[in-house]
């Protein structure tokens, strides 16, 4: 049998790209970058808002920046809307260009960057770290599937969604999340912190704050060490 060529994705073919955004200013600013991941219903949105208020960091939500692009009604936004409506991952390079743009726009107005819902897959993280800089910490909000499903269904009731459709769709979303998330957890195990998201919001927030404060002290000590070494060598 001859070689089979994989048919080109028609959405990929028409998706506008802005490649090559220079993120060197982000590297030079050397601001801390923390990623928060977790399944649907794990509390990412709630916790990221609390973190932003306490530490004065900019939240960069992968889902929000995609929705913002869709609302522009540009060609790119229309294509991204199609990806999202089909439950498909937006190409990593497109998502990361949007993240880089937001980081550059807020470079002088924040103490750090808090990326939520990112990376969804290992390749996203690898491209980001190669083009921007390695992130300092990956926080995983862990919860059992039953807890994630119950929380999502409670939200669906509040939004008056059809429960039968919502439940099946949520099961699929949770299963897809775990399938993509396992390689992420393995790849970043050295900078990974797992937090029990089944606790109440305040306890989860306290756990996140403890890890954030530990990170900031560590980064501060490393910076002081580099400064001292620079003075001693000059």
MARBA-3410 file (N, C-alpha, C, O; in Angstrom, 1 decimal):
234
0.8,-1.2,0.0,0.0,0.0,0.0,0.9,1.3,0.0,1.9,1.3,0.6 ~ 0.4,2.3,-0.7,1.2,3.5,-0.7,1.0,4.3,0.5,0.1,4.0,1.4 ~ 1.8,5.4,0.7,1.7,6.2,1.8,0.4,7.0,1.7,0.0,7.5,0.7 ~ -0.3,7.1,2.9,-1.5,7.8,3.0,-1.3,9.2,3.5,-0.7,9.4,4.6 ~ -1.7,10.2,2.8,-1.5,11.6,3.3,-2.7,12.0,4.1,-3.8,11.8,3.7
-2.4,12.6,5.3,-3.5,13.1,6.1,-4.1,14.3,5.5,-3.4,15.3,5.2 ~ -5.4,14.3,5.4,-6.1,15.5,4.7,-5.9,16.7,5.6,-6.0,16.6,6.8 ~ -5.7,17.8,5.0,-5.5,19.1,5.7,-6.8,19.6,6.3,-7.8,19.5,5.7 ~ -6.7,20.0,7.5,-7.9,20.5,8.2,-8.3,21.8,7.6,-7.5,22.7,7.5 ~ -9.5,21.9,7.1,-10.0,23.1,6.4,-9.9,24.4,7.3,-9.7,25.5,6.8
-10.2,24.2,8.6,-10.1,25.3,9.5,-8.7,25.8,9.7,-8.5,27.0,9.7 ~ -7.8,24.9,9.7,-6.3,25.2,9.8,-5.9,26.1,8.6,-5.2,27.0,8.7 ~ -6.5,25.7,7.5,-6.1,26.4,6.2,-6.5,27.8,6.2,-5.8,28.7,5.5 ~ -7.6,28.2,6.8,-8.1,29.5,6.7,-7.9,30.4,8.0,-8.3,31.5,8.0 ~ -7.3,29.7,9.0,-7.1,30.5,10.3,-6.0,31.5,10.1,-4.8,31.1,9.9
-6.2,32.8,10.3,-5.1,33.8,10.2,-4.2,33.6,11.4,-4.6,33.3,12.5 ~ -2.9,33.8,11.1,-1.9,33.7,12.1,-1.0,34.9,12.2,-0.7,35.6,11.1 ~ -0.6,35.3,13.4,0.3,36.4,13.6,1.6,35.8,14.3,1.7,35.8,15.5 ~ 2.4,35.2,13.5,3.6,34.5,14.0,4.7,35.4,14.3,4.9,36.4,13.6 ~ 5.5,35.0,15.2,6.8,35.7,15.5,6.7,36.9,16.4,7.5,37.8,16.3
5.6,37.0,17.2,5.6,38.1,18.2,6.7,37.9,19.2,6.9,36.9,19.8 ~ 7.5,39.0,19.3,8.7,39.0,20.1,8.4,39.1,21.6,7.9,40.1,22.0 ~ 8.7,38.0,22.3,8.4,38.0,23.7,9.6,38.2,24.6,9.6,37.9,25.8 ~ 10.7,38.7,24.0,11.9,38.9,24.7,11.8,39.9,25.9,12.4,39.7,26.9 ~ 10.8,40.8,25.8,10.6,41.8,26.9,10.0,41.1,28.1,10.3,41.5,29.2
9.2,40.0,27.9,8.7,39.2,29.0,9.8,38.5,29.7,9.9,38.4,30.9 ~ 10.7,37.9,28.9,11.9,37.2,29.5,12.8,38.2,30.3,13.2,37.9,31.4 ~ 13.0,39.4,29.7,13.9,40.4,30.4,13.2,40.9,31.7,13.9,41.2,32.6 ~ 11.9,41.0,31.7,11.2,41.5,32.9,11.3,40.5,34.0,11.3,40.9,35.2 ~ 11.5,39.3,33.7,11.7,38.2,34.7,10.6,38.2,35.7,10.9,38.0,36.9
9.3,38.4,35.3,8.2,38.3,36.3,7.8,36.9,36.4,7.9,36.1,35.5 ~ 7.4,36.5,37.6,7.0,35.1,37.8,5.7,34.7,37.0,4.9,35.5,36.8 ~ 5.7,33.5,36.6,4.6,32.9,35.8,4.1,31.7,36.5,4.9,30.7,36.7 ~ 2.8,31.6,36.9,2.2,30.5,37.5,1.1,30.0,36.6,0.3,30.8,36.2 ~ 0.9,28.7,36.4,-0.2,28.2,35.7,-1.1,27.4,36.6,-0.7,26.7,37.5
-2.4,27.6,36.4,-3.4,26.9,37.2,-4.3,26.0,36.3,-4.9,26.6,35.4 ~ -4.3,24.7,36.5,-5.0,23.8,35.7,-6.0,23.0,36.6,-5.8,22.9,37.8 ~ -7.0,22.5,35.9,-7.9,21.6,36.6,-9.1,21.3,35.7,-9.3,22.1,34.8 ~ -9.8,20.3,36.0,-11.0,19.9,35.2,-12.1,20.9,35.3,-12.1,21.8,36.1 ~ -13.1,20.7,34.5,-14.3,21.5,34.6,-15.0,21.4,35.9,-15.2,20.3,36.4
-15.2,22.6,36.6,-15.8,22.5,37.9,-14.8,22.5,39.0,-15.2,22.3,40.2 ~ -13.5,22.6,38.7,-12.5,22.5,39.8,-12.3,23.8,40.5,-11.7,23.8,41.6 ~ -12.9,24.9,40.0,-12.8,26.2,40.7,-11.7,27.1,40.2,-11.3,28.0,40.9 ~ -11.2,26.9,39.0,-10.1,27.8,38.4,-10.5,29.2,38.4,-9.7,30.1,38.8 ~ -11.7,29.5,37.9,-12.1,30.9,37.8,-12.2,31.6,39.2,-11.7,32.7,39.3
-12.8,30.9,40.1,-13.0,31.5,41.5,-11.6,31.8,42.1,-11.4,32.8,42.7 ~ -10.7,30.8,42.0,-9.4,30.9,42.7,-8.5,31.9,42.0,-7.8,32.6,42.6 ~ -8.6,32.0,40.7,-7.7,32.9,39.9,-8.1,34.4,40.3,-7.2,35.2,40.4 ~ -9.4,34.7,40.5,-9.8,36.0,40.9,-9.3,36.4,42.2,-8.8,37.5,42.5 ~ -9.3,35.4,43.1,-8.8,35.6,44.5,-7.3,35.9,44.5,-6.8,36.8,45.1
-6.6,35.1,43.7,-5.1,35.3,43.5,-4.8,36.7,43.0,-3.9,37.4,43.5 ~ -5.5,37.1,42.0,-5.3,38.4,41.3,-5.5,39.5,42.3,-4.7,40.5,42.3 ~ -6.5,39.4,43.1,-6.8,40.5,44.1,-5.7,40.5,45.2,-5.3,41.6,45.6 ~ -5.2,39.4,45.7,-4.3,39.3,46.8,-2.9,39.7,46.3,-2.2,40.5,47.0 ~ -2.4,39.2,45.2,-1.0,39.3,44.7,-0.9,40.4,43.7,0.3,40.7,43.3
-2.0,40.9,43.2,-1.9,42.0,42.1,-1.3,41.4,40.8,-0.4,42.1,40.2 ~ -1.6,40.2,40.5,-1.2,39.6,39.2,-2.2,39.7,38.2,-3.4,39.8,38.5 ~ -1.8,39.7,36.9,-2.7,39.7,35.8,-3.2,38.2,35.5,-2.3,37.3,35.4 ~ -4.5,38.0,35.5,-5.0,36.7,35.1,-5.0,36.6,33.6,-5.5,37.5,32.9 ~ -4.5,35.6,33.0,-4.6,35.3,31.6,-5.3,34.0,31.4,-4.7,32.9,31.6
-6.6,34.0,31.2,-7.4,32.8,31.0,-7.5,32.5,29.5,-7.9,33.3,28.7 ~ -7.1,31.2,29.2,-7.0,30.8,27.8,-8.4,30.9,27.2,-8.6,31.3,26.1 ~ -9.5,30.5,28.0,-10.8,30.6,27.4,-11.3,32.0,27.2,-12.0,32.3,26.2 ~ -10.9,32.9,28.1,-11.3,34.3,28.0,-10.7,35.0,26.8,-11.3,35.8,26.1 ~ -9.4,34.8,26.6,-8.7,35.5,25.5,-9.3,35.0,24.2,-9.3,35.7,23.2
-9.7,33.7,24.1,-10.3,33.2,22.9,-11.7,33.8,22.7,-12.0,34.2,21.6 ~ -12.4,33.9,23.8,-13.8,34.5,23.7,-13.6,36.0,23.3,-14.4,36.5,22.5 ~ -12.6,36.7,23.8,-12.4,38.1,23.4,-12.1,38.2,21.9,-12.6,39.2,21.3 ~ -11.3,37.3,21.4,-11.0,37.3,20.0,-12.3,37.0,19.2,-12.5,37.7,18.1 ~ -13.1,36.1,19.6,-14.4,35.8,18.9,-15.2,37.0,18.9,-15.9,37.3,17.8
-15.3,37.8,20.0,-16.2,39.0,20.0,-15.7,40.1,19.1,-16.5,41.0,18.8 ~ -14.5,40.0,18.6,-14.0,41.1,17.7,-14.7,40.9,16.3,-14.7,41.8,15.5 ~ -15.3,39.7,16.1,-15.9,39.4,14.8,-15.0,39.5,13.6,-15.4,39.7,12.5 ~ -13.7,39.2,13.9,-12.7,39.2,12.8,-12.8,37.8,12.1,-13.5,36.9,12.6 ~ -12.0,37.7,11.1,-12.0,36.4,10.4,-11.4,35.3,11.4,-11.9,34.2,11.5
-10.3,35.7,12.1,-9.8,34.8,13.1,-10.8,34.5,14.1,-10.9,33.3,14.5 ~ -11.5,35.4,14.6,-12.5,35.2,15.6,-13.6,34.2,15.1,-14.1,33.4,15.9 ~ -14.0,34.4,13.9,-15.0,33.5,13.3,-14.5,32.0,13.3,-15.3,31.1,13.6 ~ -13.3,31.9,12.9,-12.7,30.5,12.8,-12.5,29.9,14.2,-12.8,28.8,14.4 ~ -12.1,30.8,15.1,-11.9,30.3,16.5,-13.2,29.9,17.1,-13.3,28.9,17.8
-14.3,30.6,16.8,-15.6,30.3,17.2,-16.0,28.9,16.7,-16.7,28.1,17.5 ~ -15.6,28.6,15.5,-16.0,27.2,15.0,-15.2,26.1,15.7,-15.8,25.1,16.0 ~ -13.9,26.4,16.0,-13.2,25.4,16.8,-13.8,25.2,18.1,-14.0,24.0,18.6 ~ -14.2,26.3,18.8,-14.8,26.2,20.2,-16.1,25.5,20.1,-16.5,24.7,21.0 ~ -17.0,25.8,19.1,-18.3,25.2,19.1,-18.2,23.7,18.8,-19.1,22.9,19.2
-17.1,23.3,18.2,-16.9,21.8,17.9,-16.2,21.1,19.1,-15.9,19.9,19.0 ~ -15.8,21.9,20.1,-15.1,21.3,21.2,-13.7,20.9,20.9,-13.1,20.0,21.6 ~ -13.1,21.6,20.0,-11.7,21.2,19.5,-10.7,22.2,20.1,-11.0,23.4,20.4 ~ -9.5,21.7,20.3,-8.4,22.6,20.8,-8.0,23.5,19.7,-7.8,23.1,18.5 ~ -7.9,24.8,20.0,-7.3,25.8,19.1,-5.8,25.5,18.9,-5.2,25.1,19.9
-5.3,25.6,17.7,-3.9,25.3,17.5,-3.0,26.1,18.5,-3.2,27.2,18.7 ~ -2.0,25.4,19.0,-1.2,25.9,20.1,-0.5,27.2,19.7,-0.5,28.1,20.5 ~ 0.0,27.3,18.5,0.7,28.5,18.1,-0.2,29.7,18.1,0.2,30.8,18.4 ~ -1.5,29.6,17.7,-2.4,30.7,17.7,-2.8,31.1,19.1,-2.8,32.3,19.4 ~ -3.0,30.2,20.0,-3.3,30.5,21.4,-2.2,31.2,22.1,-2.3,32.2,22.8
-1.0,30.7,21.8,0.2,31.3,22.5,0.5,32.7,22.0,1.0,33.5,22.8 ~ 0.3,32.9,20.7,0.4,34.3,20.2,-0.5,35.3,20.9,-0.2,36.4,21.2 ~ -1.8,34.8,21.2,-2.7,35.6,21.9,-2.3,35.9,23.4,-2.4,37.0,23.9 ~ -1.7,34.8,24.0,-1.2,34.9,25.4,0.0,35.9,25.4,0.1,36.8,26.3 ~ 0.9,35.8,24.5,2.1,36.7,24.4,1.6,38.1,24.3,2.2,39.0,24.9
0.6,38.4,23.4,0.1,39.7,23.2,-0.4,40.3,24.5,-0.1,41.5,24.8 ~ -1.2,39.5,25.3,-1.7,40.1,26.5,-0.6,40.3,27.6,-0.7,41.3,28.3 ~ 0.3,39.4,27.6,1.5,39.6,28.5,2.2,40.9,28.2,2.5,41.6,29.1 ~ 2.5,41.1,27.0,3.2,42.3,26.6,2.4,43.6,26.9,3.0,44.6,27.3 ~ 1.1,43.5,26.7,0.3,44.7,27.0,0.2,45.0,28.5,-0.1,46.2,28.8
0.5,44.0,29.4,0.4,44.3,30.8,1.7,44.2,31.5,1.8,44.0,32.7 ~ 2.8,44.2,30.8,4.1,44.0,31.3,4.5,45.0,32.4,5.1,44.6,33.4 ~ 4.0,46.2,32.3,4.4,47.2,33.3,3.4,47.5,34.3,3.5,48.5,35.1 ~ 2.3,46.7,34.4,1.2,46.9,35.3,0.9,45.7,36.2,-0.1,45.7,36.8 ~ 1.9,44.8,36.3,1.6,43.6,37.1,2.8,43.1,37.8,4.0,43.5,37.4
2.6,42.4,38.9,3.7,41.8,39.6,4.0,40.3,39.1,5.0,39.7,39.6 ~ 3.1,39.8,38.3,3.3,38.5,37.8,2.1,38.1,36.9,1.2,38.8,36.8 ~ 2.2,36.9,36.3,1.2,36.4,35.4,0.6,35.1,35.9,1.4,34.2,36.3 ~ -0.7,35.0,35.9,-1.4,33.8,36.4,-2.2,33.2,35.3,-3.2,33.8,34.9 ~ -1.7,32.2,34.6,-2.3,31.6,33.5,-3.3,30.5,33.9,-2.8,29.5,34.6
-4.5,30.6,33.6,-5.5,29.6,34.0,-6.0,28.8,32.8,-6.3,29.4,31.7 ~ -6.2,27.5,33.0,-6.6,26.7,32.0,-5.5,26.4,30.9,-5.8,26.1,29.8 ~ -4.3,26.7,31.3,-3.1,26.5,30.4,-2.0,25.9,31.2,-1.7,26.4,32.3 ~ -1.2,25.0,30.6,-1.4,24.3,29.3,-2.5,23.2,29.4,-2.5,22.4,30.3 ~ -3.3,23.2,28.3,-4.3,22.1,28.2,-3.6,20.8,27.8,-4.1,19.7,28.1
-2.6,20.9,27.0,-1.8,19.7,26.6,-0.3,20.0,26.7,0.1,21.2,26.7 ~ 0.5,19.0,26.7,1.9,19.1,26.8,2.5,20.0,25.8,3.4,20.8,26.1 ~ 2.1,19.8,24.5,2.7,20.6,23.5,2.5,22.1,23.6,3.4,22.9,23.3 ~ 1.4,22.5,24.2,1.2,23.9,24.4,2.2,24.5,25.4,2.8,25.5,25.2 ~ 2.5,23.7,26.5,3.4,24.1,27.4,4.8,24.2,26.9,5.6,25.2,27.2
5.2,23.2,26.1,6.6,23.2,25.5,6.8,24.4,24.5,7.9,25.0,24.6 ~ 5.8,24.7,23.7,5.9,25.8,22.8,6.0,27.1,23.6,6.8,28.0,23.3 ~ 5.2,27.3,24.6,5.2,28.5,25.4,6.6,28.7,26.1,7.1,29.8,26.0 ~ 7.1,27.7,26.7,8.4,27.8,27.4,9.5,28.1,26.4,10.5,28.7,26.7 ~ 9.4,27.6,25.2,10.4,27.8,24.2,10.3,29.2,23.6,11.4,29.9,23.4
9.1,29.8,23.4,9.0,31.1,22.8,8.9,32.2,23.8,9.3,33.4,23.5 ~ 8.5,31.9,25.1,8.4,33.0,26.1,9.5,32.8,27.2,10.5,33.3,27.1 ~ 9.2,32.0,28.2,10.1,31.6,29.2,9.4,30.4,30.0,8.2,30.3,30.0 ~ 10.2,29.6,30.7,9.7,28.6,31.5,8.8,29.2,32.6,9.2,30.1,33.3 ~ 7.6,28.6,32.8,6.8,29.1,34.0,7.4,28.5,35.3,8.1,27.4,35.2
7.1,29.1,36.4,7.8,28.8,37.6,7.0,27.8,38.4,7.6,27.1,39.2 ~ 5.7,27.7,38.2,4.9,26.7,39.1,3.7,26.3,38.3,3.1,27.1,37.6 ~ 3.3,25.0,38.4,2.1,24.5,37.9,1.2,24.0,39.0,1.6,23.0,39.7 ~ 0.1,24.6,39.2,-0.8,24.2,40.3,-2.0,23.4,39.6,-2.6,23.9,38.7 ~ -2.2,22.2,40.2,-3.3,21.4,39.7,-4.3,21.3,40.7,-4.1,20.7,41.8
-5.6,21.7,40.4,-6.7,21.6,41.3,-7.3,20.2,41.0,-8.0,20.0,40.0 ~ -7.1,19.3,41.9,-7.5,17.9,41.7,-8.8,17.6,42.4,-9.0,18.0,43.6 ~ -9.7,16.9,41.7,-11.0,16.5,42.3,-11.5,15.3,41.6,-11.2,15.1,40.4 ~ -12.3,14.5,42.3,-12.9,13.3,41.6,-13.8,13.7,40.5,-14.5,14.8,40.6 ~ -14.0,12.8,39.6,-14.9,13.1,38.5,-16.3,13.3,39.0,-17.0,14.2,38.4
-16.8,12.6,40.0,-18.1,12.8,40.5,-18.3,14.2,41.1,-19.4,14.8,40.9 ~ -17.3,14.7,41.7,-17.4,16.1,42.3,-17.4,17.1,41.1,-18.2,18.1,41.2 ~ -16.5,16.9,40.2,-16.5,17.8,39.0,-17.9,17.8,38.3,-18.4,18.9,37.9 ~ -18.4,16.6,38.1,-19.7,16.5,37.4,-20.8,17.2,38.2,-21.7,17.9,37.7 ~ -20.9,17.0,39.5,-21.9,17.5,40.4,-21.9,19.1,40.4,-22.9,19.7,40.3
-20.7,19.6,40.4,-20.5,21.1,40.4,-21.0,21.6,39.1,-21.6,22.7,39.0 ~ -20.6,21.0,38.0,-20.9,21.4,36.7,-22.4,21.4,36.5,-23.0,22.2,35.8 ~ -23.0,20.3,37.0,-24.5,20.2,36.8,-25.2,21.2,37.6,-26.3,21.7,37.2 ~ -24.7,21.5,38.8,-25.3,22.6,39.6,-25.3,23.9,38.9,-26.2,24.7,38.9 ~ -24.2,24.2,38.2,-24.0,25.4,37.4,-25.0,25.4,36.2,-25.6,26.4,35.9
-25.2,24.2,35.6,-26.1,24.0,34.5,-27.5,24.3,34.9,-28.3,25.0,34.2 ~ -27.9,23.9,36.2,-29.3,24.2,36.7,-29.5,25.7,36.8,-30.5,26.2,36.4 ~ -28.4,26.4,37.3,-28.5,27.8,37.5,-28.7,28.5,36.1,-29.3,29.6,36.0 ~ -28.1,27.9,35.1,-28.1,28.6,33.8,-29.3,28.1,32.9,-29.4,28.4,31.8 ~ -30.1,27.2,33.6,-31.3,26.7,32.9,-31.0,25.9,31.7,-31.7,26.0,30.7
-29.9,25.1,31.7,-29.6,24.3,30.5,-30.3,23.0,30.6,-30.9,22.6,31.6 ~ -30.4,22.3,29.5,-31.1,21.0,29.5,-30.1,20.0,30.1,-29.0,19.8,29.6 ~ -30.6,19.4,31.2,-29.7,18.6,32.0,-29.2,17.3,31.3,-28.1,16.9,31.5 ~ -30.1,16.7,30.5,-29.7,15.5,29.9,-28.5,15.7,28.9,-27.6,15.0,28.9 ~ -28.6,16.8,28.1,-27.5,17.1,27.2,-26.3,17.6,28.0,-25.2,17.2,27.6
-26.5,18.4,29.0,-25.4,18.9,29.8,-24.6,17.8,30.4,-23.4,17.9,30.5 ~ -25.3,16.8,31.0,-24.6,15.8,31.7,-23.7,14.9,30.8,-22.6,14.6,31.1 ~ -24.2,14.6,29.6,-23.4,13.8,28.7,-22.3,14.6,28.2,-21.2,14.1,28.0 ~ -22.5,15.9,27.9,-21.5,16.8,27.4,-20.4,16.9,28.4,-19.2,17.0,28.1 ~ -20.8,17.1,29.7,-19.8,17.2,30.8,-19.0,16.0,31.0,-17.8,16.1,31.2
-19.6,14.8,30.9,-18.8,13.6,31.0,-17.7,13.5,30.0,-16.6,13.1,30.2 ~ -18.1,13.9,28.7,-17.1,13.9,27.6,-16.0,14.9,27.9,-14.8,14.6,27.7 ~ -16.4,16.1,28.4,-15.4,17.1,28.7,-14.4,16.7,29.8,-13.2,16.9,29.7 ~ -14.9,16.0,30.8,-14.1,15.6,31.9,-13.1,14.5,31.4,-11.9,14.5,31.7 ~ -13.6,13.5,30.6,-12.8,12.5,30.1,-11.7,13.0,29.2,-10.6,12.6,29.2
-12.1,14.0,28.3,-11.1,14.6,27.4,-10.0,15.3,28.2,-8.8,15.2,27.9 ~ -10.4,16.0,29.3,-9.5,16.7,30.1,-8.5,15.8,30.7,-7.3,16.0,30.6 ~ -8.9,14.7,31.3,-8.0,13.7,31.9,-7.0,13.1,30.9,-5.8,12.9,31.1 ~ -7.5,12.8,29.7,-6.7,12.2,28.6,-5.5,13.2,28.2,-4.4,12.7,28.1 ~ -5.9,14.5,28.1,-4.8,15.4,27.7,-4.0,15.9,28.9,-2.8,16.2,28.7
-4.5,15.8,30.1,-3.8,16.3,31.3,-2.8,15.4,31.8,-1.8,15.8,32.4 ~ -2.9,14.1,31.7,-2.0,13.1,32.2,-0.5,13.4,31.7,0.4,13.4,32.5 ~ -0.3,13.6,30.4,1.0,13.9,29.9,1.5,15.2,30.4,2.8,15.3,30.6 ~ 0.7,16.2,30.7,1.1,17.5,31.2,1.6,17.3,32.6,2.7,17.8,33.0 ~ 0.9,16.5,33.5,1.4,16.3,34.8,2.7,15.5,34.9,3.6,15.8,35.7
2.9,14.6,34.0,4.1,13.8,33.9,5.3,14.7,33.5,6.3,14.7,34.1 ~ 5.0,15.5,32.5,6.1,16.3,31.9,6.6,17.4,32.9,7.8,17.7,32.9 ~ 5.7,18.0,33.7,6.0,19.1,34.6,6.0,18.7,36.1,5.7,19.5,36.9 ~ 6.3,17.4,36.3,6.2,16.9,37.7,7.2,17.6,38.7,6.9,17.7,39.9 ~ 8.3,18.2,38.1,9.3,18.8,39.0,8.8,20.2,39.4,9.3,20.7,40.4
7.9,20.8,38.7,7.3,22.1,39.1,5.8,22.1,39.4,5.1,23.1,39.4 ~ 5.4,20.8,39.7,3.9,20.6,39.9,3.6,20.6,41.4,4.3,20.0,42.2 ~ 2.5,21.2,41.7,1.9,21.2,43.1,0.4,20.8,42.9,-0.3,21.4,42.1 ~ 0.0,19.7,43.6,-1.4,19.2,43.5,-2.1,19.7,44.8,-1.7,19.5,45.9 ~ -3.3,20.3,44.5,-4.1,20.9,45.6,-5.5,20.2,45.6,-6.1,20.1,44.5
-6.0,19.8,46.7,-7.3,19.2,46.8,-8.4,20.2,46.6,-8.7,21.0,47.4 ~ -9.0,20.2,45.4,-10.0,21.1,45.0,-11.4,20.8,45.6,-12.4,21.5,45.4 ~ -11.5,19.6,46.3,-12.8,19.3,46.9,-13.0,20.0,48.2,-14.1,20.0,48.7 ~ -12.0,20.6,48.8,-12.2,21.4,50.0,-13.0,22.7,49.7,-13.2,23.0,48.5 ~ -13.4,23.4,50.7,-14.2,24.6,50.4,-13.2,25.7,49.9,-12.0,25.6,50.0
-13.8,26.7,49.2,-13.0,27.7,48.5,-11.9,28.3,49.3,-10.8,28.6,48.8 ~ -12.2,28.7,50.6,-11.3,29.4,51.4,-10.1,28.5,51.7,-8.9,29.0,51.7 ~ -10.3,27.2,52.0,-9.2,26.3,52.2,-8.3,26.1,51.0,-7.1,26.0,51.1 ~ -9.0,26.0,49.8,-8.2,25.8,48.6,-7.4,27.1,48.3,-6.2,27.0,47.9 ~ -8.0,28.3,48.6,-7.3,29.5,48.4,-6.1,29.6,49.3,-5.0,30.1,48.9
-6.3,29.2,50.6,-5.2,29.2,51.5,-4.0,28.3,51.1,-2.9,28.7,51.2 ~ -4.4,27.1,50.5,-3.3,26.2,50.0,-2.6,26.9,48.8,-1.4,26.7,48.7 ~ -3.3,27.5,47.9,-2.7,28.2,46.8,-1.8,29.3,47.3,-0.7,29.5,46.8 ~ -2.3,30.1,48.2,-1.4,31.2,48.7,-0.2,30.7,49.4,0.9,31.3,49.2 ~ -0.2,29.6,50.1,1.0,29.1,50.7,2.0,28.7,49.7,3.2,29.0,49.8
1.6,28.1,48.6,2.5,27.7,47.5,3.0,28.9,46.8,4.2,29.0,46.4 ~ 2.2,29.9,46.6,2.6,31.2,45.9,3.6,31.9,46.7,4.7,32.3,46.2 ~ 3.4,32.0,48.0,4.3,32.7,48.9,5.6,32.0,49.0,6.7,32.7,49.1 ~ 5.6,30.7,49.0,6.8,29.9,49.1,7.6,30.2,47.8,8.9,30.3,47.8 ~ 6.9,30.2,46.6,7.6,30.4,45.4,8.2,31.8,45.3,9.4,32.0,44.9
7.5,32.8,45.8,8.0,34.2,45.7,9.2,34.4,46.6,10.2,35.1,46.3 ~ 9.3,33.7,47.8,10.4,33.8,48.6,11.6,33.1,48.0,12.7,33.6,48.0 ~ 11.4,32.0,47.3,12.4,31.2,46.6,13.0,32.1,45.5,14.2,32.2,45.3 ~ 12.1,32.7,44.7,12.6,33.5,43.6,13.3,34.7,44.0,14.3,35.1,43.4 ~ 12.9,35.3,45.2,13.6,36.5,45.7,15.0,36.1,46.2,15.9,36.8,46.0
15.1,34.9,46.9,16.4,34.5,47.3,17.4,34.2,46.2,18.5,34.5,46.2 ~ 16.8,33.6,45.1,17.6,33.3,43.9,18.1,34.6,43.3,19.3,34.7,42.8 ~ 17.2,35.6,43.2,17.6,36.9,42.6,18.7,37.6,43.4,19.6,38.2,42.9 ~ 18.6,37.6,44.8,19.6,38.2,45.6,20.9,37.4,45.5,22.0,38.1,45.5 ~ 20.9,36.1,45.3,22.1,35.3,45.1,22.8,35.7,43.8,24.0,35.8,43.8
22.0,35.9,42.8,22.6,36.3,41.5,23.2,37.6,41.5,24.3,37.9,41.0 ~ 22.5,38.6,42.2,23.0,39.9,42.4,24.3,40.0,43.1,25.3,40.6,42.8 ~ 24.4,39.2,44.2,25.6,39.1,45.0,26.8,38.5,44.2,27.9,39.0,44.3 ~ 26.5,37.5,43.4,27.5,36.9,42.6,28.0,37.8,41.5,29.2,37.9,41.2 ~ 27.1,38.7,41.0,27.5,39.6,40.0,28.4,40.7,40.6,29.4,41.1,39.9
28.1,41.2,41.8,29.0,42.2,42.5,30.3,41.6,42.8,31.3,42.3,42.6 ~ 30.4,40.4,43.2,31.6,39.8,43.6,32.6,39.5,42.4,33.8,39.5,42.6 ~ 32.0,39.3,41.2,32.8,39.0,40.0,33.2,40.3,39.3,34.1,40.2,38.5 ~ 32.6,41.4,39.7,32.9,42.7,39.0,34.1,43.4,39.7,34.5,44.5,39.3
END
